[in-house]
């Protein structure tokens, strides 16, 4: 009601943040069911209002300065609303004023995505930096839960600097337009870290943090510390089926990788979020394109209602009177394509 939405400030690790997002998804799902029921009964204005509220909830969630997970939920909510709007507009008998109201309440998207840029900033400050600092603090505590010295594989200052550089580039890409944006996103990102080709960052983190604060096992931790104390103990002295032999293999693997890459854990943490950026940028472009297509669809429907014929182009005066400038295709930065003959946007 206030036009604002704020995610829990300190709820990332205890689940409050996640529960808030799940509650939002449940609410929007219910509102869509209500809207479709209203439309079936001919209450088109009420149905349009429900879809409009769902879309606004998505926009407020994206603007709530939450991390990437919140942005993805916001995208899903907005798509749900846009699908409902197009479904409603396509039904026979929807009054002209309802179509005009949906178009009026659906703001034109920008060529850059400030909300995604904020999400990248929040991901760094709310998730990545606290995670790295918590690992450092736990490793330095008297009750260090890690199987070996984290300082041997985690350079905190280097990791934070690498993460900051990566997320600054993410923020720039979110605000950029396609002619100016780096199209080799993954190649550029991978230059920030030096994991071997084909290595999975998440598996790497699991190997490094065999027992972590996420799930401590005193027996496993004791076994790893014993291996650490013995150094690179000969594998041949262990039974082929021994769990300690498997742990020793992991230890040898980490020792070899550590020599080649001193900040192994830090780079693996940063690399674990590298794959998110291309997907988030794609979702951003898809969402804004869906908004533009929905607005164009509502406009040509209104023109047909008022003139009895589909407009020839999106530059027709009747269309621009409703839309302003024709909606932009975010890949070509040209107006969206429309064919009256094919009936296609």
N, C-alpha and C positions, 0 to 999 in steps of 0.2 A: 504493500500500500504506500510505503514511503518512497518507493522508487530507488531503494538502495538495498544492497545485499553484501554481507560481510561474512567470510568463512571464519571458522574458529581459528584464533591466532596461535594457539598452542595445542593443537589436536592431532598433529600428524602421526605421532607414534602410538597414541592411545586409541586411535580409531574414531575419535569424535569427528574429525574432518571427513572420513569416509562415510560415516553414518549420516552426516548432513547431506552429502551428495546423493546417497541412496534414497533418502527421504524426498529430495527434490524430484528424482526420477519417478518415484512412486506417485507423487502429487501430479506431475504432468501426465502420466499415463491415465490416471483417474479423470483428469480434466478432458482429455481427448475422448474417452468413453462417454462422458457426459455430453460433450459437444456433438458427437455423432448421433446420440439419442435425440438431442434437441432438433438436429437437422431432419431426422426421420419424421419428427412430428410437425415439421414445418416452421419451427421456431428458429429461423435462419439468423436473425440478428443476435440472438442469445448464443448460438453456436459460434458465430464469428467472433463474439466477445471472448469466449473461452479460448479459441485458437490464438487470438491476439494476446491474451494473458500468458499463455504457454510460451509464445515467442518472446515476450518481455522477460519472463523468468529466465529463459536461456541467455538473453543479452545481459541481464543483471548478474547471472552466474559467471559469465565470461569476464565481466567487468569487476568481479569481486576480489581481484588481486590474489587469486589462488594459484596453485602450481598447475602443471600440465594436466594432471588428472581432472582438475576442475574445469579446465578449458575443454577437454574431450567430452565431459558430461554436458557442458553448455552447448557444444556443437550438436550432440544427440538430441537435446531438447529442442533446439531451433529447427532441426530437420523434421522432427515430429510435428511441430506447429506448421511448417511450410507445406508438408504433405497434406495436412488437414485442410489448410486454406485452399489449396488447388482442388482437392476433392470437393469441398463445399462449393467453390466457384463453378465447377463443372456440372452441378446439378441443375435440372430444369426448375424454374420457379423461384430462384433466388432473386430477390428484388435488386434493382439497380443501385439503390442507396446502400445496400449491404456490401456489394462489390466495391463501391466507391469508398466506403468506410474502411474496408480491409486494406485497400491500396493506400489510403491516407495514413493509416496507422503503421504501415510497413516502411521504415526509413530506407533510403537508398544506401547501399554499402559503400565504404571508401575503398580506394585502390590499395591502401596499406591497412594492416590489421593491428591497431594499437592494443587491443585486448590480448592478442597472442603475444605481442611484445612484453606486456605486463606479466603474462603467464611464465614466459622464459625467465624474467627477472625474479619472480616469486619462486620458481623451481630452484634457482641458485641459492636464494637467501633462506628459503623455508625448508629445503630438503637437502641439497648437496652439501652446503657449508656446515650445517648442524651435524650431518652424518659424519663428515670427515673429522670435525672437532670432537665428536663423541667417541669415535674410534681412538683418537689420540689420547683423550682423557682416560679412557678405560685401560689402554695399554700402559699408561703411566701410573695407574692406581696399584695399591698393594695387592688387590685381588684380581690382577690381570687375567681375564678369561680366555685370552688368545693362546693358541698352541705354541707360538714362538714369538720372537721379538718383532713386533709390528714395525718398529723403527727401521728394520732392515729392508722392508719392502714398501714403506710409506714415507714419502717426503711431503710433509703437510704443506709447507710454503709453496713448493713446486706444484702440488696438486691444486691448491686454491688458485694459484695464478693461471694454470692451464684451464681450469673450469671457468674462471672469470673471462678469459679471452674467448673461450668457446661460446659462452652464453651472450657475450656482447655481440658476437657475429650473428647468433640466432635472433637477437632483438633487431639488428639491422635488416636481416632478411625478412622478418615479419612485416617491417614497415616499407620494404622495397617493392617495386613493381617488376614484372617479369623481364622487360628488356634490360634492366639494370642488375637483376639478381644473379648470383652465382648459381649456374645450373648444375655444376658438379659438387653438389652439397656434401655428399658422403666422402668424396675424395679429399675435399678441403678439410673436412672434420677429422678424417683419419690421419692427416698430417700432424695433428696436435698430439696424438698418442702413437705409440710404436708397438702395438700388439702384432704378433705374427699373423700373416694371412690365414683366415679361416678360424682363428681363435674366437671363442665366444666369451665376451667380457663377464657375463653372469656366471658361467662355469668357472672362469678364472677366479672370480671373487670367492666362490664357494671353496675352491681349492686352497686359497690363501687363508681364508677365515674358516678353517675346518670346524671349529667350535667357536661361535661368536656370541655376543650378547643377545642375538636373536634366538638362540636355542643352545644353551650350554650343556655339555655332557662331561661331567668330571672324569669319567673313565677315559674317554677319548683324549681329553686335555692332558691327563697324566701320561698317557702313552706317547703323545707328541712331545711333551717336555722331556721324557726319558730319551727319545730319539734325538732331540736337540742337544741334550747333555752329552750323549755319546758321539755326537757329530755325525758324519756320513757313515753310519754303521754298515758293515758288509751285508748285502742282501742274502748271500749264500748261507749265512748262519741262521736264517729264519726258515721256518716251514713254508713250502710253496703256498699253502692255504692260510697262512697266518695273517690275521688282521694287521699285525704290526708290520708285516712285510709290505702290505698294501700302503700303510701309512708311510713306510720308508720310501716307497716309490714316489709318493706324493712329495715327500721331503726332498728327495733328489731332484725331482722335476722343478720344484720351487727354487732350489739352490742354483740350478743351471739358468733358469729364467732370470733370477735376481742378478746374476753376474752380467747378463746382457742388458738388463733394464732395472736399474736400482730402484726406481719409483714404480714398481710393478703394481702394487695395490692401488696407488693413486691413479695411475693411468687406466686401470681396469674400471675403477669407479666412474671416471669421466667417460670412458668408452661405453659404459653401460647406458648412458643417456644419448650417445651420438645418434643412434638409430631412430630416436624420437623426432628429431627435427624435420627430416623430409616428410614423415607422416603427418606431423602437425601442420606444416605448411600446406600440404595437399588438402587436409581437412579444412583449413582456413579458406583456401581458394574455392573449394567445393561449396562451402556454406555460403560465402558471399555470392557465388554464381547462382546458387539456388534462390537466394533472395532476389537477385536481378531478374531471373527467369520468371519468378512468381509475380513480381511487379509488372513485368512486360505482359504476362498472360492476363492479369486482371485488367490492364489498360486496353488490350485489343478486344477483350470481351466487352468492356464498357463501350468502346467505339462501335462495335457491332450492334449492341443494344440500341445505341443512340442514332446510328445512321442506317442500320439495316444491312451493312456490308463490312467485311473484314478490311482493315486498313491495308494499303498497298505496301507500306514500309513503316518501320518504327520512327522514321523522321517525319511522317505525316503530321500536319499541325494538330489534328485531333488527338494524336498520341502524345506529342510533346507537351500539349496543354495539360495532360495528366501526369506525365513522367518528368517533365523538364527535358534535360538532355537524354538521348537514348542510352540505355544501360550499357556498360562497358564489359567486353570479354577480357577477363584479367590475364589471359595468356597472350592475346594479340594486341591488347590495349586499343582495339577497334570496337565499334558498336556490336552488340550481340546480333547474330544473324537470324533473320526471320523470312519465311517464305509463305506468302498467302496461298500460292498454288498448292504447296504440299501440306499446308496447315501445320507448320512446324516452327518452333523456336529452337 
